Amino acid sequence: MPVQISPEALRRTEQRSIVLQLERLMGYPMVREQVDAQKMTLHGWHYVIEDGEIHVFDVKQGAFVPASVSSHSGTGPYLQYVEHDGQIIDQDIL
């Protein structure tokens, strides 16, 4: 008997995959340099076919929101690196 997965669980899995892809992209030094220099922005889009909408990852809210109401949809999420005593330390995801 097949396991039933709720539409909400599927949506969250799809969105988490998008966030992970953005995080991994920011792990490439060439991408991080361009983003930090504001020469490139990254966008995470989730197509909600049933609603006919695109949801974007709004890094400031830390959530997917409809593109029509998002105030910010670029660059993120990524780990913020800070220097402490000459060493680079991972911080929270922005």
N, C-alpha and C positions, 0 to 999 in steps of 0.2 A: 504494500500500500504506500503510495507516494506521500511524502511529508508536505503538509500545507504550510506555506510561508506567507505571512500577512503582507499586504501591499506596503504597509508602513515599514516593515523590516527590509523589504526589497529597496525601498526609496533610500533608507538610511545607509544601506550597504553600498548602493550606487554613489551616494554623496561622499561617503567616507573614502571610497576609491579615488574620487576626484581630489579630495584634500591630500591624500597620500601621494598622488602624482605630483601635485604642486610642491609638496615638501621635498620630494626626491629631486625635482628639477632644481630647487634652490640648493641642493647639495653639490651641484656642479659649480666649481669656482668661476668659470666663465659666465655662467648665468647669474650667480650671486653678484659678481662685479658689475654687470650691466644693470641689474635691478637696483643695487645700492647707489649707482651713479645716476639713477632715474633715466636711463637710456632704453629700458625695457620694462614692460609690466607683464605680469602673468594673470590670467583670468581662468577661473574654474566655473564652467557652465554645466548645469544639469537641466536636460530637456524633460519637461513634464508633458508628455504627449497627451495624456488624458485631459489636461486642462488647457492645452495649447499655449503653454507658457515656458519661458526660460527662467530658471532660477540661477542666480550667480552667487558665488561665495563672497560674502562681504566680510573682508578681513577685520574691519573695525567692530562689527557685531559678532564675528565668530560664528556665523550661521549662513545658510542659504536663504536668500530672499528673492522675491520676484524682481526681475530686472527693471520693471517699470517703476519700482519704488526704492531701489537701492541707491544710496548716496555714495557708495564706494564699492567698486567691484574689481579693483586691480591689485596686483602684487600681494600675494600671500596665499596661504599662510606659510610661514617659514620660521625656522628656529632663529632666535636672536642670539648672536654671539657677543659676549662682553669679555673684556680683558680684566683680569684680576691678578695682581702680582706677576705680570708678564705672561700669564697663561690665558688661553681662550677657553671660556666656559659656556656651555649650552644653557640657554634660558628657556623660559616658557615659549610656546608657540604663539606668535602674534596673530 
